[in-house]
Amino acid sequence: MRGLMERRRNPTDRRAHAVHVLPADRSLHAEAEPVVNGFEARVFGGLKPDEAQTFVTLLKRVFVHARLDHGLHPGLLAPGPAPAGRR
């Protein structure tokens, strides 16, 4: 374990656990965010924001239809704004 998160018991329900983000994870996230944003700007730089969102939405549908989505994180396939919408 890299010490980025930890599971803690829910104080009101002993059967449940919650995942808590630790300071090291926040630091790593702060380092990674500009790298991700730069990558997205490079990949989607030739597209307008709405075009980039449409592209990602269509790409998700292609992956699902071709059954190539089995290794993708469920959050990537969730409906909502495309990653390029963060700019």
Stockholm file with secondary structure:
# STOCKHOLM 1.0

chainA/1-87         MRGLMERRRNPTDRRAHAVHVLPADRSLHAEAEPVVNGFEARVFGGLKPDEAQTFVTLLKRVFVHARLDHGLHPGLLAPGPAPAGRR
#=GR chainA/1-87 SS CCSSEEEEEETTEEEEEEEEECHHHHHHHHHHHHHHHHHHHHHHTTSCHHHHHHHHHHHHHHHHHTTCCTTSCHHHHSSSCCGGGGC
#=GC SS_cons        CCSSEEEEEETTEEEEEEEEECHHHHHHHHHHHHHHHHHHHHHHTTSCHHHHHHHHHHHHHHHHHTTCCTTSCHHHHSSSCCGGGGC
//
